[in-house]
Amino acid sequence: MRWWNGAIVAAVVGWLGGHTLWSGLPESQHGSKESLQPAGQALRLEGFWARPAGRSIPSAAYGVIRNLGRLPDTLLEASSPQVGRVELHETVRDTGRMRMQRVERIVIPAQDSVVLRPGGLHIMLYELQQPLRPGDTLQLRLRFARAGWQELACPVGRPARRQAPAPSPDHEGHH
């Protein structure tokens, strides 16, 4: 029976052609910073910006996460070398009042997008190492379940208004 298991493993390895599958291990244990996304998985991070804030005042980052892939992906965490603590949040109505609450993850459905915006889903930035002034740039890293770590530079200050395609109403702020 042992030869049968070995034959199956050899067949699978041969079929993969030397490609590495995502093993579920943390990125540091893969020995590579490459994205571990399957073929056809594509995320676009569009229009990201960060709210100006003083050093002792929390800030937030916003933008659009567009999933062009055939599989959903999930935003698991965010980090920045300029910020002590970064959390995923949503704004909810609670007994007639708006309040923020932390969320563990944000799902980006396949071939759809999620908008991170004031008054909705957003990325909270606590313990700023220096003030974020209009014209500055915030370095932000986002970790997705499929696409892995994605880095982007967010301009600080509200972007100029432009017409952008509206996301599906069923998925805006969906998690």
N, C-alpha and C positions, 0 to 999 in steps of 0.2 A: 504494500500500500504506500510506502514511503516513496517509491519511484514515481507513483502516480502524482503525488503532491509536487514533486520536483519537476515533473513534466508540465504541470499546469503553470508553475511559477516561470519556467523557461519560456513557455508559450506567451504568457502575458508580457514578460520582459521583451521578448522579440517583437511582439505586436506594438509595444510602446516605442520601439525604435530608439531607446535610450533617453526618452523624455522623462522628466521627473514629475510625478504627481504631487499635489499638495498633501503633505503628510499630517497636517493638523498640529505640527510642532510650532512653537514660537519662532518668529523670524530669525532670532539670534542662533537658533539651533539648525537652521538650514544652511548656514555658511554663505549666504548670498543675500544681497539686498534687492535682487530682482523681484518684480511683481510676480506673484504666483497665480495669476489669473488663467483660467482655461481659455482655449482658443475661442474667439468670438465674443469674449467679455470685454466691454469697453466702457469706461466711465469718463465723463467730461466734467470738469469743475469750471463753472462759468460765472463771471461777474462777481467774484468774491471781493468783499471789502470789510473793514473793521471800523467800529465806532470810535471816534476820538474819546479819550478819557485821561484824567490825571492819574498819577501813580497809585493813589490810595482808593481810586474809584474803579469798580469792575467795568469791563468793556464787553463787547460781543462781536462776533463775526457772522457774516451772512453771505449767501450766494446760492447758486443753483447746482445741484448734482444731477447730471443727466446720465442715465444708464442706457446705452445703445445695444447692450448685450441681450442674449436670449435667456439669461438667468437673472434672478434678482440678486442684489448685493446688499450688504448691511454695513453702515458706518458704525464702528465699534468704539472708537475713541479718537481724540484729537490731542495734540500737544504743540508747544511752541517754546523755543529757547528763550523767548522774551517774557514768558509768563510762568508764574509759579504753579498755577492750577488751571486746568481747562476741563470743562464739563459740557455734555450735550444737554440741552434744555428745551422745554416747550412752554408756551404761555397758555394757561387754561383759565376758563371762567369758573369761579367757585363762589356760590351764593351771591351772584351779582358783582363780584369783584374779580379783577384779573390778577393772576399770580403766576410766578414761574415755578416749574418743578423739573427736577433732573429726570432724564430718560436714559436707560441703559444702552439703547441702540436706536438707529434710524434705518428702516428698510427702504431701499430704493428699488421699486418694482422693475422687472425686465421691460425694456423699451419704453421707459417712462422717466419722469424726473420728480425731484422733491425740491421745493423752494425753502431755503433757510432765510427767514425774514423777521424784522421787528414785529412783535405781536404773535409770532408763530414759533416754529422750530428754529433754533439758533445754537450757536456755539458760545458759551460763556467763558470769559477770560478774567480770572481772578489773580490777585497778587502780581500786578504788572511790575516789571523790574525798572521801567522808566515810563514817563507819560507817553501816550500815543497821540501825536499831534497830526492834524491834517497835512498830508504830503509825506508822512513817514510810511514805512513798509513793515508789515507784520509777517514774519515767517511762520507758516502754519503747516503741520503734518496731520494728515487724516489717515486712519487705519481702517481698511475695509476687509470684510471676511474673505472676499474673492480677489479683489484687486490689490490687496496688501497696502503698504504705505504709499501715500501720494503726497508730494510736497508742493506748496504753492506760496506765492508772495501776494499778500493782500494789501492793497493800498488803504491807508487810513483816511477816512472821510467818506461821506455819502457820495456815491457815483452820480454823474449827471444822468438825468432821466432819459431813457431811450425805450423804444418799442421793442419788446421781446415777446416771443411766442409764449402764450399762457400755458402753464402746465395743466394736465388733466385735473379738473376739479375734484375728482375722486381720490387723487393722490397727493394734492398739495398738503403739506404738513402731515402726511400719513406716516405712521410708524408702527 
